[in-house]
Amino acid sequence: MSDSSHKAKLKDAVRTLQAQWGVIRSQWNDAQSDRVQHEVVERAEESVRLAMLALDQLGEAISRARSECSEGGGM
């Protein structure tokens, strides 16, 4: 599975979370729902954002390593 497909799955998961949370929030809007919004939903969104950045960095590192290896070591 490629980095782009991993990122696509993460994006889809966040979209699903946001859509389902929107439905829940339309019927549940109090201090507890605010806490869940902050402690669960927003943290999950941030975690996914960071994971996607890490996948980008990993992809760049792998590309550099492949390039250096194909050039005869690069050291």
Backbone hydrogen bonds, N-H to C=O, Kabsch-Sander energy under -0.5 kcal/mol:
donor,donor_aa,acceptor,acceptor_aa,energy
6,H,2,S,-2.0
7,K,3,D,-2.8
8,A,4,S,-2.2
9,K,5,S,-2.1
10,L,6,H,-2.2
11,K,7,K,-2.7
12,D,8,A,-2.5
13,A,9,K,-2.3
14,V,10,L,-2.2
15,R,11,K,-2.4
16,T,12,D,-2.5
17,L,13,A,-2.6
18,Q,14,V,-3.0
19,A,15,R,-2.5
20,Q,16,T,-2.8
21,W,17,L,-2.8
22,G,18,Q,-2.2
23,V,19,A,-1.6
24,I,20,Q,-2.2
25,R,21,W,-3.3
26,S,22,G,-1.5
27,Q,23,V,-0.5
27,Q,24,I,-1.6
28,W,24,I,-1.4
34,D,30,D,-2.0
35,R,31,A,-2.0
36,V,32,Q,-2.5
37,Q,33,S,-2.6
38,H,34,D,-2.2
39,E,35,R,-3.4
40,V,36,V,-2.3
41,V,36,V,-1.8
42,E,37,Q,-3.0
43,R,38,H,-0.6
44,A,40,V,-2.4
45,E,41,V,-2.5
46,E,42,E,-2.3
47,S,43,R,-2.5
48,V,44,A,-2.3
49,R,45,E,-2.2
50,L,46,E,-2.5
51,A,47,S,-2.3
52,M,48,V,-2.4
53,L,49,R,-1.9
54,A,50,L,-2.4
55,L,51,A,-2.4
56,D,52,M,-2.0
57,Q,53,L,-2.5
58,L,54,A,-2.8
59,G,55,L,-2.6
60,E,56,D,-2.2
61,A,57,Q,-2.4
62,I,58,L,-2.6
63,S,59,G,-2.3
64,R,60,E,-2.5
65,A,61,A,-2.5
66,R,62,I,-2.7
67,S,63,S,-2.4
68,E,64,R,-2.9
69,C,65,A,-2.6
70,S,66,R,-2.3
71,E,67,S,-1.2
72,G,69,C,-1.2
73,G,68,E,-1.9
